[in-house]
């Protein structure tokens, strides 16, 4: 299941507490986790065009999805 904003917060808090707070984030560029790219943006305001751009999400509308990066 995809993670929520609350779960991401918990993951981040654990990494900060482990001394990793100043490290830069890379994210997987596919659902298998075998390719990565840098994260350059925080949360992005929803645009209805996103629904056509999402290709591997369990959710794809503003009602149940938020964009990070």
N, C-alpha and C positions, 0 to 999 in steps of 0.2 A: 504494500500500500504506500502511496506517496506520503511524504511527511507534511506536517502542518507548520505554520509559523511558530506555534508554541514549541513544537519539537525541535525546530531549527534553533530557537532561542536556547533551549536546554543543551543542545549539542555545542553551541557557541560558548555558553557559560562553562561547560566542562573543559573545552579547549583553552579558554582564557585562564581558568584555574590551573591548568597543566602547564602554563607558561607559553602557550602558542598564540596569544592575543595579537602579537604584532606581525604574524606571518600573513602572506598574501594568499588569496583563495584561487584555486583552479577548480573547475567543474567538469564533469564528464560531458562529452558532446554526443553520447549515445546511451541507450538503455542497457548496454552490456558493460559499460565502464572501462572500455579499452581505448578510449581517446579522450584528451583533455584540452581545455582552453582556459585562459585567464578570465576572471570575473572582473568587469570594469564598472558595473553599475549596481546600485542597491535595488530597492523595490521600484518597479516601473509602473506608473499609472496604467490602468487597464484601457485598452483600445479594442473595439469590437473586431478589428482586423486580426487580432491575435488568434481568434478561434480558427482561422484558416491556416495559421502558421504552426499550430501545435500538432505534433505528429506522434508523440509517444506518451501522452498523458492520460491518466484515467479520467480526468476532468478537463473541460475546455470552455467554461463560461465564467463571466465575472462573478456569478453567484457563488462559485465554489473554488475559484482559482485566483492566485496572485502571482505576478511575474517578479522574479528575482534575477537581476542581471540584465 
